[in-house]
Amino acid sequence: MRRNSFISREQDYALRMIAYLAGLPKKEYISIKELSKRLFISPKFAARIIHKLNKANITGSIQGKYGGIFLKADAKKLSMYDVLNTIGFKVKFNDCLNENYVCELMFGCKFHSFWVNEEKLLIDKLKSQKISEYILKEQNT
């Protein structure tokens, strides 16, 4: 049975990639091929994610044979929400929260206000969680 995930695989990988890049020493970078290998992500999928992150100025890249990618944004200011939003995160707990949704029960429905509050709590929590709190470091084995 297939279940829908709240966070897509692409969004999850983007968070992991950013957390890894945040752990690199200043002025260091890594190839997409090496990053994808270390995080168990296909290079093609990783490249697609990095393209979106580069467009949003979250990551930067150095072209060429010895080039690579690096975290451009400040990990202490960059939130989980910033990364997820760049990769297409659109949270709606219920259809009734969508702008153009018309519900005949809206004014007498107590569920609507519950969903509004829960959605706001989640977004506020994601905005408060900075990437610097989730840095991935290499495991020395």
N, C-alpha and C positions, 0 to 999 in steps of 0.2 A: 504494500500500500504506500503510495507516494504522498508525502506530506509537504505542504507549503511552508517554507521557512520565512521567518520575519526578516532576517538578514540574509541576503543572497550570498552565494558562494563568492561571487565577484567582490562584493562589499567586504566580506570577511577577509579575503585575500588582500584587498587593498589595505585594510587595517594592519594585517601582519607584515606586509611589505614596508609600510611606513614605520611601524614599530622597529623593524630590523634596521632600516636606514637611519633611524634616530639613534641607534646604538653604535653607528660607525664613528670613529674619531673624526674631528673636524678636518675638512679638506680631503677626506677620503671618499672614494666612490667604488661602486661594484657594477659589474656587467649584469645585464638582465639575465643572461644565461646562468651566471653563477648564483644570483639571487634566487632565481626560480628553482635551481637545484637544491639550494639550502632550505628552501621553504616548501619543497615538494609541490610546486606549481608548474604547469606546462609553460615553456618559454613563450609560446604564442599568446597564451592567456595573460601571462605577466606583462608582455609588451603592450597588449591592449589596455590593461589597467594603468600602466605607466604613462601611456599616451594621454589618458584622461587626467591623470595627476599632474603631468607636465603642463597641459593646457590651463589648469587651475593655479599654476605657479606653486604647487605644493612640493613638487620635485623638480629637479633640473637634470640636465644630461650633458655629457661631454661626448662629442662624436669621434669616430675613428676607431682604429684597431684596438687601442688601449684605453678607450673611453669607458663610460659607465654612467650610472645614475647616482644621485645623492639627494638628501632631503634639503630642500630650499627653504621651507617654512621653519619657524621656530617651534620646536617640539613642546616647549613650555606654554605656547600660546595656541597651538593647533589642537583642536578638539576632535574627539571621535565623530561628532556630528559633522564637522567640516569635511572630513574624509568620506564619511558615508554619503553625505549630500552630493559630493563631487561624483560619486559613482552611482547616483540615481536613487538614493534612499528617499522614498515618499511614504512616510508613515501615516496611515489612516486606520485607526482601530476598528472603525465601523463605517459602512457606506453612508450612514446618516451624517457623517462629519464632512463629506465632500461638499464643495461649494454649491453645485447645481442639483444636489439631491433634494427631492421634495418628499417629505414624510407627513402623512395625514395625522399622525400621532405626536408630532414634534412638540407641541405646546403642553401636552399632558404627560409626556414621556420622561420618566426619571432616568432611564438608561442613557439618554443623550448627554445629560450633564456629567454622568459618571464617565463616559467615554471621552468627553472633552477634557476633563480633569486628568485622567490617566495618560492621555496623549501628551498633554502639556508637561506632566511630571517626567515622562520618558525623554522628551526633547530637551528639557532643562538638564536632566541627568547626563545625557550624551554631550551637551554643550559644556558641562562642567568637568568632564573627564578629559584631561589633556594627554596627548600621546606620550609625553615625558614620563607618565606614570606606568606605561606599558612597554617600555623599551625591551626588545629582545636582544639578548647577548649570546654570543657563541658559547656552546658548551664545550669545555676542554675535557676530552676523554682520553 
